[in-house]
Amino acid sequence: MKADLRINLEDLKVLFAHTKAAYGNMSFSNWCKECEKSYISYFNNKELFNRRKYTYSQFVNAQIIAIT
C-alpha cells in the first residue's frame, strides 16, 4: 500500500499556526516537509498504522483536533 499524501493546504496552514512556536523560525515550506516525514514515519509503523489507518489529511486533522 502507498501512502495517500493528498491534503487541503488550508488544513496544513491551520496546524502550522497552532504549532509554529515550537519550530522557531522554520518556514512553512520546510515545516510541511517535516509534517509529511512525520506522517510517513507513522504510515511505515505498521503497529500504529494498523490500529487507525489515517490518510495524511486525517492524520493532520486529528492533530488539529487534539490541540484545539
PQR file of N, CA, C, O and H, with PARSE charges and radii, in Angstrom:
ATOM      1  N   MET A   1       0.840  -1.174   0.000 -0.4000 1.5000
ATOM      2  CA  MET A   1       0.000   0.000   0.000 -0.0000 2.0000
ATOM      3  C   MET A   1       0.890   1.243   0.000  0.5500 1.7000
ATOM      4  O   MET A   1       1.927   1.279   0.662 -0.5500 1.4000
ATOM      5  N   LYS A   2       0.471   2.252  -0.748 -0.4000 1.5000
ATOM      6  CA  LYS A   2       1.210   3.503  -0.843 -0.0000 2.0000
ATOM      7  C   LYS A   2       0.518   4.572  -0.001  0.5500 1.7000
ATOM      8  O   LYS A   2      -0.711   4.618   0.062 -0.5500 1.4000
ATOM      9  H   LYS A   2      -0.372   2.223  -1.286  0.4000 1.0000
ATOM     10  N   ALA A   3       1.294   5.419   0.638 -0.4000 1.5000
ATOM     11  CA  ALA A   3       0.746   6.489   1.474 -0.0000 2.0000
ATOM     12  C   ALA A   3      -0.050   7.477   0.622  0.5500 1.7000
ATOM     13  O   ALA A   3       0.398   7.885  -0.449 -0.5500 1.4000
ATOM     14  H   ALA A   3       2.292   5.382   0.587  0.4000 1.0000
ATOM     15  N   ASP A   4      -1.223   7.853   1.103 -0.4000 1.5000
ATOM     16  CA  ASP A   4      -2.068   8.846   0.452 -0.0000 2.0000
ATOM     17  C   ASP A   4      -1.700  10.215   1.015  0.5500 1.7000
ATOM     18  O   ASP A   4      -2.086  10.547   2.136 -0.5500 1.4000
ATOM     19  H   ASP A   4      -1.587   7.522   1.973  0.4000 1.0000
ATOM     20  N   LEU A   5      -0.964  11.003   0.254 -0.4000 1.5000
ATOM     21  CA  LEU A   5      -0.466  12.282   0.752 -0.0000 2.0000
ATOM     22  C   LEU A   5      -1.308  13.482   0.290  0.5500 1.7000
ATOM     23  O   LEU A   5      -0.873  14.628   0.407 -0.5500 1.4000
ATOM     24  H   LEU A   5      -0.651  10.733  -0.657  0.4000 1.0000
ATOM     25  N   ARG A   6      -2.489  13.219  -0.224 -0.4000 1.5000
ATOM     26  CA  ARG A   6      -3.369  14.329  -0.623 -0.0000 2.0000
ATOM     27  C   ARG A   6      -3.856  15.049   0.631  0.5500 1.7000
ATOM     28  O   ARG A   6      -4.232  14.428   1.625 -0.5500 1.4000
ATOM     29  H   ARG A   6      -2.842  12.289  -0.319  0.4000 1.0000
ATOM     30  N   ILE A   7      -3.838  16.380   0.551 -0.4000 1.5000
ATOM     31  CA  ILE A   7      -4.281  17.163   1.701 -0.0000 2.0000
ATOM     32  C   ILE A   7      -4.702  18.559   1.260  0.5500 1.7000
ATOM     33  O   ILE A   7      -4.195  19.091   0.273 -0.5500 1.4000
ATOM     34  H   ILE A   7      -3.533  16.885  -0.257  0.4000 1.0000
ATOM     35  N   ASN A   8      -5.622  19.136   1.992 -0.4000 1.5000
ATOM     36  CA  ASN A   8      -6.049  20.503   1.768 -0.0000 2.0000
ATOM     37  C   ASN A   8      -4.991  21.418   2.390  0.5500 1.7000
ATOM     38  O   ASN A   8      -4.684  21.294   3.575 -0.5500 1.4000
ATOM     39  H   ASN A   8      -6.035  18.704   2.795  0.4000 1.0000
ATOM     40  N   LEU A   9      -4.445  22.316   1.610 -0.4000 1.5000
ATOM     41  CA  LEU A   9      -3.398  23.216   2.088 -0.0000 2.0000
ATOM     42  C   LEU A   9      -3.863  24.040   3.291  0.5500 1.7000
ATOM     43  O   LEU A   9      -3.060  24.373   4.163 -0.5500 1.4000
ATOM     44  H   LEU A   9      -4.695  22.416   0.647  0.4000 1.0000
ATOM     45  N   GLU A  10      -5.137  24.364   3.341 -0.4000 1.5000
ATOM     46  CA  GLU A  10      -5.667  25.130   4.476 -0.0000 2.0000
ATOM     47  C   GLU A  10      -5.529  24.352   5.792  0.5500 1.7000
ATOM     48  O   GLU A  10      -5.292  24.949   6.842 -0.5500 1.4000
ATOM     49  H   GLU A  10      -5.790  24.093   2.633  0.4000 1.0000
ATOM     50  N   ASP A  11      -5.676  23.043   5.736 -0.4000 1.5000
ATOM     51  CA  ASP A  11      -5.508  22.222   6.943 -0.0000 2.0000
ATOM     52  C   ASP A  11      -4.072  22.320   7.452  0.5500 1.7000
ATOM     53  O   ASP A  11      -3.839  22.429   8.656 -0.5500 1.4000
ATOM     54  H   ASP A  11      -5.868  22.558   4.883  0.4000 1.0000
ATOM     55  N   LEU A  12      -3.117  22.280   6.531 -0.4000 1.5000
ATOM     56  CA  LEU A  12      -1.715  22.411   6.938 -0.0000 2.0000
ATOM     57  C   LEU A  12      -1.453  23.794   7.527  0.5500 1.7000
ATOM     58  O   LEU A  12      -0.713  23.922   8.503 -0.5500 1.4000
ATOM     59  H   LEU A  12      -3.307  22.190   5.553  0.4000 1.0000
ATOM     60  N   LYS A  13      -2.045  24.813   6.950 -0.4000 1.5000
ATOM     61  CA  LYS A  13      -1.858  26.173   7.462 -0.0000 2.0000
ATOM     62  C   LYS A  13      -2.403  26.311   8.880  0.5500 1.7000
ATOM     63  O   LYS A  13      -1.804  26.987   9.717 -0.5500 1.4000
ATOM     64  H   LYS A  13      -2.646  24.709   6.158  0.4000 1.0000
ATOM     65  N   VAL A  14      -3.532  25.674   9.148 -0.4000 1.5000
ATOM     66  CA  VAL A  14      -4.119  25.727  10.494 -0.0000 2.0000
ATOM     67  C   VAL A  14      -3.205  25.039  11.503  0.5500 1.7000
ATOM     68  O   VAL A  14      -2.941  25.584  12.575 -0.5500 1.4000
ATOM     69  H   VAL A  14      -4.019  25.124   8.469  0.4000 1.0000
ATOM     70  N   LEU A  15      -2.724  23.852  11.168 -0.4000 1.5000
ATOM     71  CA  LEU A  15      -1.839  23.136  12.088 -0.0000 2.0000
ATOM     72  C   LEU A  15      -0.539  23.913  12.281  0.5500 1.7000
ATOM     73  O   LEU A  15      -0.024  23.992  13.396 -0.5500 1.4000
ATOM     74  H   LEU A  15      -2.938  23.409  10.298  0.4000 1.0000
ATOM     75  N   PHE A  16      -0.013  24.480  11.216 -0.4000 1.5000
ATOM     76  CA  PHE A  16       1.209  25.292  11.316 -0.0000 2.0000
ATOM     77  C   PHE A  16       0.993  26.462  12.266  0.5500 1.7000
ATOM     78  O   PHE A  16       1.847  26.740  13.108 -0.5500 1.4000
ATOM     79  H   PHE A  16      -0.432  24.416  10.310  0.4000 1.0000
ATOM     80  N   ALA A  17      -0.127  27.145  12.141 -0.4000 1.5000
ATOM     81  CA  ALA A  17      -0.422  28.297  13.000 -0.0000 2.0000
ATOM     82  C   ALA A  17      -0.452  27.898  14.476  0.5500 1.7000
ATOM     83  O   ALA A  17      -0.036  28.673  15.337 -0.5500 1.4000
ATOM     84  H   ALA A  17      -0.821  26.919  11.457  0.4000 1.0000
ATOM     85  N   HIS A  18      -0.940  26.702  14.765 -0.4000 1.5000
ATOM     86  CA  HIS A  18      -1.044  26.238  16.155 -0.0000 2.0000
ATOM     87  C   HIS A  18       0.272  25.704  16.704  0.5500 1.7000
ATOM     88  O   HIS A  18       0.432  25.607  17.921 -0.5500 1.4000
ATOM     89  H   HIS A  18      -1.279  26.073  14.065  0.4000 1.0000
ATOM     90  N   THR A  19       1.221  25.355  15.832 -0.4000 1.5000
ATOM     91  CA  THR A  19       2.453  24.713  16.304 -0.0000 2.0000
ATOM     92  C   THR A  19       3.726  25.476  15.966  0.5500 1.7000
ATOM     93  O   THR A  19       4.811  25.051  16.362 -0.5500 1.4000
ATOM     94  H   THR A  19       1.091  25.435  14.844  0.4000 1.0000
ATOM     95  N   LYS A  20       3.626  26.586  15.250 -0.4000 1.5000
ATOM     96  CA  LYS A  20       4.844  27.249  14.766 -0.0000 2.0000
ATOM     97  C   LYS A  20       5.766  27.725  15.879  0.5500 1.7000
ATOM     98  O   LYS A  20       6.973  27.826  15.658 -0.5500 1.4000
ATOM     99  H   LYS A  20       2.744  26.932  14.928  0.4000 1.0000
ATOM    100  N   ALA A  21       5.253  28.015  17.047 -0.4000 1.5000
ATOM    101  CA  ALA A  21       6.111  28.449  18.154 -0.0000 2.0000
ATOM    102  C   ALA A  21       7.107  27.355  18.545  0.5500 1.7000
ATOM    103  O   ALA A  21       8.205  27.655  19.013 -0.5500 1.4000
ATOM    104  H   ALA A  21       4.273  27.933  17.226  0.4000 1.0000
ATOM    105  N   ALA A  22       6.737  26.119  18.360 -0.4000 1.5000
ATOM    106  CA  ALA A  22       7.618  25.003  18.706 -0.0000 2.0000
ATOM    107  C   ALA A  22       8.717  24.784  17.671  0.5500 1.7000
ATOM    108  O   ALA A  22       9.674  24.053  17.927 -0.5500 1.4000
ATOM    109  H   ALA A  22       5.845  25.875  17.980  0.4000 1.0000
ATOM    110  N   TYR A  23       8.586  25.409  16.509 -0.4000 1.5000
ATOM    111  CA  TYR A  23       9.540  25.185  15.427 -0.0000 2.0000
ATOM    112  C   TYR A  23      10.438  26.376  15.144  0.5500 1.7000
ATOM    113  O   TYR A  23      11.144  26.387  14.135 -0.5500 1.4000
ATOM    114  H   TYR A  23       7.809  26.003  16.301  0.4000 1.0000
ATOM    115  N   GLY A  24      10.428  27.362  15.998 -0.4000 1.5000
ATOM    116  CA  GLY A  24      11.301  28.516  15.817 -0.0000 2.0000
ATOM    117  C   GLY A  24      11.005  29.257  14.530  0.5500 1.7000
ATOM    118  O   GLY A  24       9.854  29.592  14.252 -0.5500 1.4000
ATOM    119  H   GLY A  24       9.855  27.353  16.818  0.4000 1.0000
ATOM    120  N   ASN A  25      12.024  29.511  13.755 -0.4000 1.5000
ATOM    121  CA  ASN A  25      11.885  30.283  12.519 -0.0000 2.0000
ATOM    122  C   ASN A  25      11.722  29.405  11.286  0.5500 1.7000
ATOM    123  O   ASN A  25      11.988  29.862  10.174 -0.5500 1.4000
ATOM    124  H   ASN A  25      12.960  29.239  13.981  0.4000 1.0000
ATOM    125  N   MET A  26      11.297  28.174  11.450 -0.4000 1.5000
ATOM    126  CA  MET A  26      11.142  27.272  10.311 -0.0000 2.0000
ATOM    127  C   MET A  26      10.083  27.828   9.359  0.5500 1.7000
ATOM    128  O   MET A  26       9.012  28.260   9.786 -0.5500 1.4000
ATOM    129  H   MET A  26      11.081  27.802  12.353  0.4000 1.0000
ATOM    130  N   SER A  27      10.396  27.809   8.080 -0.4000 1.5000
ATOM    131  CA  SER A  27       9.440  28.289   7.082 -0.0000 2.0000
ATOM    132  C   SER A  27       8.272  27.315   6.958  0.5500 1.7000
ATOM    133  O   SER A  27       8.375  26.149   7.338 -0.5500 1.4000
ATOM    134  H   SER A  27      11.265  27.458   7.733  0.4000 1.0000
ATOM    135  N   PHE A  28       7.173  27.809   6.427 -0.4000 1.5000
ATOM    136  CA  PHE A  28       6.008  26.950   6.215 -0.0000 2.0000
ATOM    137  C   PHE A  28       6.354  25.796   5.284  0.5500 1.7000
ATOM    138  O   PHE A  28       5.936  24.661   5.510 -0.5500 1.4000
ATOM    139  H   PHE A  28       7.089  28.756   6.119  0.4000 1.0000
ATOM    140  N   SER A  29       7.107  26.086   4.251 -0.4000 1.5000
ATOM    141  CA  SER A  29       7.504  25.054   3.291 -0.0000 2.0000
ATOM    142  C   SER A  29       8.309  23.935   3.967  0.5500 1.7000
ATOM    143  O   SER A  29       8.030  22.754   3.765 -0.5500 1.4000
ATOM    144  H   SER A  29       7.447  27.009   4.067  0.4000 1.0000
ATOM    145  N   ASN A  30       9.295  24.311   4.759 -0.4000 1.5000
ATOM    146  CA  ASN A  30      10.101  23.308   5.467 -0.0000 2.0000
ATOM    147  C   ASN A  30       9.273  22.572   6.515  0.5500 1.7000
ATOM    148  O   ASN A  30       9.442  21.370   6.720 -0.5500 1.4000
ATOM    149  H   ASN A  30       9.522  25.271   4.923  0.4000 1.0000
ATOM    150  N   TRP A  31       8.382  23.299   7.173 -0.4000 1.5000
ATOM    151  CA  TRP A  31       7.513  22.670   8.156 -0.0000 2.0000
ATOM    152  C   TRP A  31       6.635  21.616   7.486  0.5500 1.7000
ATOM    153  O   TRP A  31       6.433  20.532   8.032 -0.5500 1.4000
ATOM    154  H   TRP A  31       8.244  24.276   7.007  0.4000 1.0000
ATOM    155  N   CYS A  32       6.113  21.937   6.298 -0.4000 1.5000
ATOM    156  CA  CYS A  32       5.279  20.974   5.558 -0.0000 2.0000
ATOM    157  C   CYS A  32       6.064  19.698   5.251  0.5500 1.7000
ATOM    158  O   CYS A  32       5.530  18.594   5.350 -0.5500 1.4000
ATOM    159  H   CYS A  32       6.277  22.818   5.853  0.4000 1.0000
ATOM    160  N   LYS A  33       7.325  19.858   4.882 -0.4000 1.5000
ATOM    161  CA  LYS A  33       8.176  18.688   4.609 -0.0000 2.0000
ATOM    162  C   LYS A  33       8.354  17.845   5.875  0.5500 1.7000
ATOM    163  O   LYS A  33       8.307  16.616   5.821 -0.5500 1.4000
ATOM    164  H   LYS A  33       7.759  20.755   4.802  0.4000 1.0000
ATOM    165  N   GLU A  34       8.558  18.512   7.010 -0.4000 1.5000
ATOM    166  CA  GLU A  34       8.704  17.790   8.279 -0.0000 2.0000
ATOM    167  C   GLU A  34       7.405  17.093   8.674  0.5500 1.7000
ATOM    168  O   GLU A  34       7.427  15.978   9.194 -0.5500 1.4000
ATOM    169  H   GLU A  34       8.596  19.511   7.054  0.4000 1.0000
ATOM    170  N   CYS A  35       6.289  17.744   8.428 -0.4000 1.5000
ATOM    171  CA  CYS A  35       4.983  17.163   8.733 -0.0000 2.0000
ATOM    172  C   CYS A  35       4.758  15.906   7.884  0.5500 1.7000
ATOM    173  O   CYS A  35       4.274  14.888   8.378 -0.5500 1.4000
ATOM    174  H   CYS A  35       6.271  18.650   8.005  0.4000 1.0000
ATOM    175  N   GLU A  36       5.114  15.995   6.619 -0.4000 1.5000
ATOM    176  CA  GLU A  36       4.973  14.842   5.739 -0.0000 2.0000
ATOM    177  C   GLU A  36       5.878  13.696   6.196  0.5500 1.7000
ATOM    178  O   GLU A  36       5.467  12.536   6.177 -0.5500 1.4000
ATOM    179  H   GLU A  36       5.508  16.822   6.218  0.4000 1.0000
ATOM    180  N   LYS A  37       7.104  14.017   6.604 -0.4000 1.5000
ATOM    181  CA  LYS A  37       8.021  12.995   7.124 -0.0000 2.0000
ATOM    182  C   LYS A  37       7.419  12.318   8.354  0.5500 1.7000
ATOM    183  O   LYS A  37       7.532  11.104   8.521 -0.5500 1.4000
ATOM    184  H   LYS A  37       7.438  14.959   6.619  0.4000 1.0000
ATOM    185  N   SER A  38       6.784  13.107   9.205 -0.4000 1.5000
ATOM    186  CA  SER A  38       6.149  12.560  10.405 -0.0000 2.0000
ATOM    187  C   SER A  38       5.045  11.580  10.025  0.5500 1.7000
ATOM    188  O   SER A  38       4.921  10.511  10.623 -0.5500 1.4000
ATOM    189  H   SER A  38       6.692  14.093   9.069  0.4000 1.0000
ATOM    190  N   TYR A  39       4.244  11.951   9.028 -0.4000 1.5000
ATOM    191  CA  TYR A  39       3.185  11.047   8.577 -0.0000 2.0000
ATOM    192  C   TYR A  39       3.769   9.771   7.978  0.5500 1.7000
ATOM    193  O   TYR A  39       3.268   8.680   8.249 -0.5500 1.4000
ATOM    194  H   TYR A  39       4.344  12.819   8.542  0.4000 1.0000
ATOM    195  N   ILE A  40       4.809   9.889   7.178 -0.4000 1.5000
ATOM    196  CA  ILE A  40       5.427   8.710   6.559 -0.0000 2.0000
ATOM    197  C   ILE A  40       5.971   7.779   7.642  0.5500 1.7000
ATOM    198  O   ILE A  40       5.870   6.558   7.519 -0.5500 1.4000
ATOM    199  H   ILE A  40       5.217  10.775   6.957  0.4000 1.0000
ATOM    200  N   SER A  41       6.542   8.347   8.694 -0.4000 1.5000
ATOM    201  CA  SER A  41       7.025   7.540   9.813 -0.0000 2.0000
ATOM    202  C   SER A  41       5.863   6.778  10.458  0.5500 1.7000
ATOM    203  O   SER A  41       5.976   5.587  10.747 -0.5500 1.4000
ATOM    204  H   SER A  41       6.624   9.338   8.793  0.4000 1.0000
ATOM    205  N   TYR A  42       4.755   7.473  10.677 -0.4000 1.5000
ATOM    206  CA  TYR A  42       3.544   6.829  11.213 -0.0000 2.0000
ATOM    207  C   TYR A  42       3.040   5.746  10.259  0.5500 1.7000
ATOM    208  O   TYR A  42       2.716   4.636  10.683 -0.5500 1.4000
ATOM    209  H   TYR A  42       4.663   8.441  10.442  0.4000 1.0000
ATOM    210  N   PHE A  43       2.977   6.076   8.980 -0.4000 1.5000
ATOM    211  CA  PHE A  43       2.483   5.144   7.967 -0.0000 2.0000
ATOM    212  C   PHE A  43       3.340   3.878   7.913  0.5500 1.7000
ATOM    213  O   PHE A  43       2.810   2.779   7.752 -0.5500 1.4000
ATOM    214  H   PHE A  43       3.240   6.977   8.636  0.4000 1.0000
ATOM    215  N   ASN A  44       4.638   4.025   8.045 -0.4000 1.5000
ATOM    216  CA  ASN A  44       5.557   2.884   7.979 -0.0000 2.0000
ATOM    217  C   ASN A  44       5.596   2.062   9.263  0.5500 1.7000
ATOM    218  O   ASN A  44       6.104   0.941   9.261 -0.5500 1.4000
ATOM    219  H   ASN A  44       5.068   4.918   8.176  0.4000 1.0000
ATOM    220  N   ASN A  45       5.065   2.606  10.362 -0.4000 1.5000
ATOM    221  CA  ASN A  45       4.990   1.872  11.621 -0.0000 2.0000
ATOM    222  C   ASN A  45       3.691   1.060  11.598  0.5500 1.7000
ATOM    223  O   ASN A  45       2.636   1.550  11.999 -0.5500 1.4000
ATOM    224  H   ASN A  45       4.651   3.516  10.364  0.4000 1.0000
ATOM    225  N   LYS A  46       3.782  -0.161  11.134 -0.4000 1.5000
ATOM    226  CA  LYS A  46       2.581  -0.978  10.914 -0.0000 2.0000
ATOM    227  C   LYS A  46       1.779  -1.213  12.189  0.5500 1.7000
ATOM    228  O   LYS A  46       0.558  -1.355  12.131 -0.5500 1.4000
ATOM    229  H   LYS A  46       4.640  -0.559  10.808  0.4000 1.0000
ATOM    230  N   GLU A  47       2.443  -1.254  13.328 -0.4000 1.5000
ATOM    231  CA  GLU A  47       1.722  -1.441  14.591 -0.0000 2.0000
ATOM    232  C   GLU A  47       0.772  -0.264  14.841  0.5500 1.7000
ATOM    233  O   GLU A  47      -0.386  -0.461  15.211 -0.5500 1.4000
ATOM    234  H   GLU A  47       3.436  -1.138  13.375  0.4000 1.0000
ATOM    235  N   LEU A  48       1.268   0.947  14.637 -0.4000 1.5000
ATOM    236  CA  LEU A  48       0.413   2.133  14.815 -0.0000 2.0000
ATOM    237  C   LEU A  48      -0.598   2.269  13.679  0.5500 1.7000
ATOM    238  O   LEU A  48      -1.784   2.499  13.914 -0.5500 1.4000
ATOM    239  H   LEU A  48       2.209   1.107  14.336  0.4000 1.0000
ATOM    240  N   PHE A  49      -0.118   2.124  12.452 -0.4000 1.5000
ATOM    241  CA  PHE A  49      -0.990   2.341  11.299 -0.0000 2.0000
ATOM    242  C   PHE A  49      -2.138   1.346  11.257  0.5500 1.7000
ATOM    243  O   PHE A  49      -3.240   1.702  10.841 -0.5500 1.4000
ATOM    244  H   PHE A  49       0.846   1.937  12.261  0.4000 1.0000
ATOM    245  N   ASN A  50      -1.908   0.117  11.676 -0.4000 1.5000
ATOM    246  CA  ASN A  50      -2.975  -0.891  11.636 -0.0000 2.0000
ATOM    247  C   ASN A  50      -4.059  -0.637  12.681  0.5500 1.7000
ATOM    248  O   ASN A  50      -5.175  -1.139  12.543 -0.5500 1.4000
ATOM    249  H   ASN A  50      -1.012  -0.172  12.014  0.4000 1.0000
ATOM    250  N   ARG A  51      -3.748   0.136  13.722 -0.4000 1.5000
ATOM    251  CA  ARG A  51      -4.772   0.494  14.710 -0.0000 2.0000
ATOM    252  C   ARG A  51      -5.760   1.506  14.142  0.5500 1.7000
ATOM    253  O   ARG A  51      -6.971   1.383  14.324 -0.5500 1.4000
ATOM    254  H   ARG A  51      -2.842   0.544  13.833  0.4000 1.0000
ATOM    255  N   ARG A  52      -5.226   2.495  13.459 -0.4000 1.5000
ATOM    256  CA  ARG A  52      -6.041   3.549  12.824 -0.0000 2.0000
ATOM    257  C   ARG A  52      -5.385   3.895  11.506  0.5500 1.7000
ATOM    258  O   ARG A  52      -4.312   4.498  11.481 -0.5500 1.4000
ATOM    259  H   ARG A  52      -4.242   2.595  13.311  0.4000 1.0000
ATOM    260  N   LYS A  53      -5.998   3.533  10.456 -0.4000 1.5000
ATOM    261  CA  LYS A  53      -5.422   3.746   9.120 -0.0000 2.0000
ATOM    262  C   LYS A  53      -5.790   5.132   8.593  0.5500 1.7000
ATOM    263  O   LYS A  53      -6.654   5.280   7.729 -0.5500 1.4000
ATOM    264  H   LYS A  53      -6.870   3.043  10.477  0.4000 1.0000
ATOM    265  N   TYR A  54      -5.113   6.137   9.135 -0.4000 1.5000
ATOM    266  CA  TYR A  54      -5.357   7.510   8.730 -0.0000 2.0000
ATOM    267  C   TYR A  54      -4.671   7.840   7.405  0.5500 1.7000
ATOM    268  O   TYR A  54      -3.541   7.422   7.151 -0.5500 1.4000
ATOM    269  H   TYR A  54      -4.411   6.016   9.837  0.4000 1.0000
ATOM    270  N   THR A  55      -5.374   8.590   6.576 -0.4000 1.5000
ATOM    271  CA  THR A  55      -4.713   9.220   5.436 -0.0000 2.0000
ATOM    272  C   THR A  55      -3.921  10.397   5.994  0.5500 1.7000
ATOM    273  O   THR A  55      -4.053  10.732   7.170 -0.5500 1.4000
ATOM    274  H   THR A  55      -6.292   8.929   6.782  0.4000 1.0000
ATOM    275  N   TYR A  56      -3.115  11.011   5.174 -0.4000 1.5000
ATOM    276  CA  TYR A  56      -2.350  12.184   5.609 -0.0000 2.0000
ATOM    277  C   TYR A  56      -3.301  13.285   6.080  0.5500 1.7000
ATOM    278  O   TYR A  56      -3.056  13.923   7.104 -0.5500 1.4000
ATOM    279  H   TYR A  56      -3.008  10.738   4.218  0.4000 1.0000
ATOM    280  N   SER A  57      -4.370  13.505   5.345 -0.4000 1.5000
ATOM    281  CA  SER A  57      -5.351  14.521   5.708 -0.0000 2.0000
ATOM    282  C   SER A  57      -5.979  14.207   7.072  0.5500 1.7000
ATOM    283  O   SER A  57      -6.108  15.100   7.910 -0.5500 1.4000
ATOM    284  H   SER A  57      -4.569  12.987   4.513  0.4000 1.0000
ATOM    285  N   GLN A  58      -6.360  12.974   7.295 -0.4000 1.5000
ATOM    286  CA  GLN A  58      -6.947  12.583   8.582 -0.0000 2.0000
ATOM    287  C   GLN A  58      -5.933  12.716   9.708  0.5500 1.7000
ATOM    288  O   GLN A  58      -6.281  13.121  10.818 -0.5500 1.4000
ATOM    289  H   GLN A  58      -6.255  12.250   6.614  0.4000 1.0000
ATOM    290  N   PHE A  59      -4.681  12.377   9.426 -0.4000 1.5000
ATOM    291  CA  PHE A  59      -3.592  12.476  10.390 -0.0000 2.0000
ATOM    292  C   PHE A  59      -3.419  13.930  10.847  0.5500 1.7000
ATOM    293  O   PHE A  59      -3.325  14.200  12.045 -0.5500 1.4000
ATOM    294  H   PHE A  59      -4.398  12.047   8.525  0.4000 1.0000
ATOM    295  N   VAL A  60      -3.378  14.854   9.894 -0.4000 1.5000
ATOM    296  CA  VAL A  60      -3.225  16.273  10.209 -0.0000 2.0000
ATOM    297  C   VAL A  60      -4.443  16.790  10.967  0.5500 1.7000
ATOM    298  O   VAL A  60      -4.302  17.496  11.965 -0.5500 1.4000
ATOM    299  H   VAL A  60      -3.454  14.634   8.922  0.4000 1.0000
ATOM    300  N   ASN A  61      -5.619  16.444  10.502 -0.4000 1.5000
ATOM    301  CA  ASN A  61      -6.836  16.911  11.170 -0.0000 2.0000
ATOM    302  C   ASN A  61      -6.977  16.349  12.581  0.5500 1.7000
ATOM    303  O   ASN A  61      -7.500  17.029  13.464 -0.5500 1.4000
ATOM    304  H   ASN A  61      -5.734  15.870   9.691  0.4000 1.0000
ATOM    305  N   ALA A  62      -6.526  15.135  12.802 -0.4000 1.5000
ATOM    306  CA  ALA A  62      -6.547  14.555  14.150 -0.0000 2.0000
ATOM    307  C   ALA A  62      -5.635  15.364  15.089  0.5500 1.7000
ATOM    308  O   ALA A  62      -5.954  15.551  16.263 -0.5500 1.4000
ATOM    309  H   ALA A  62      -6.101  14.583  12.085  0.4000 1.0000
ATOM    310  N   GLN A  63      -4.511  15.832  14.563 -0.4000 1.5000
ATOM    311  CA  GLN A  63      -3.616  16.656  15.376 -0.0000 2.0000
ATOM    312  C   GLN A  63      -4.248  18.012  15.689  0.5500 1.7000
ATOM    313  O   GLN A  63      -4.127  18.515  16.806 -0.5500 1.4000
ATOM    314  H   GLN A  63      -4.252  15.680  13.610  0.4000 1.0000
ATOM    315  N   ILE A  64      -4.919  18.599  14.703 -0.4000 1.5000
ATOM    316  CA  ILE A  64      -5.602  19.869  14.927 -0.0000 2.0000
ATOM    317  C   ILE A  64      -6.650  19.710  16.026  0.5500 1.7000
ATOM    318  O   ILE A  64      -6.733  20.541  16.931 -0.5500 1.4000
ATOM    319  H   ILE A  64      -5.017  18.190  13.796  0.4000 1.0000
ATOM    320  N   ILE A  65      -7.436  18.666  15.951 -0.4000 1.5000
ATOM    321  CA  ILE A  65      -8.480  18.419  16.953 -0.0000 2.0000
ATOM    322  C   ILE A  65      -7.857  18.211  18.332  0.5500 1.7000
ATOM    323  O   ILE A  65      -8.377  18.706  19.331 -0.5500 1.4000
ATOM    324  H   ILE A  65      -7.368  17.992  15.216  0.4000 1.0000
ATOM    325  N   ALA A  66      -6.754  17.485  18.383 -0.4000 1.5000
ATOM    326  CA  ALA A  66      -6.123  17.188  19.674 -0.0000 2.0000
ATOM    327  C   ALA A  66      -5.567  18.440  20.367  0.5500 1.7000
ATOM    328  O   ALA A  66      -5.534  18.498  21.596 -0.5500 1.4000
ATOM    329  H   ALA A  66      -6.332  17.082  17.571  0.4000 1.0000
ATOM    330  N   ILE A  67      -5.137  19.430  19.598 -0.4000 1.5000
ATOM    331  CA  ILE A  67      -4.515  20.598  20.238 -0.0000 2.0000
ATOM    332  C   ILE A  67      -5.450  21.792  20.364  0.5500 1.7000
ATOM    333  O   ILE A  67      -5.067  22.815  20.932 -0.5500 1.4000
ATOM    334  H   ILE A  67      -5.164  19.383  18.599  0.4000 1.0000
ATOM    335  N   THR A  68      -6.660  21.680  19.849 -0.4000 1.5000
ATOM    336  CA  THR A  68      -7.589  22.824  19.967 -0.0000 2.0000
ATOM    337  C   THR A  68      -8.687  22.527  20.945  0.5500 1.7000
ATOM    338  O   THR A  68      -9.556  23.369  21.171 -0.5500 1.4000
ATOM    339  H   THR A  68      -6.971  20.849  19.388  0.4000 1.0000
TER
END
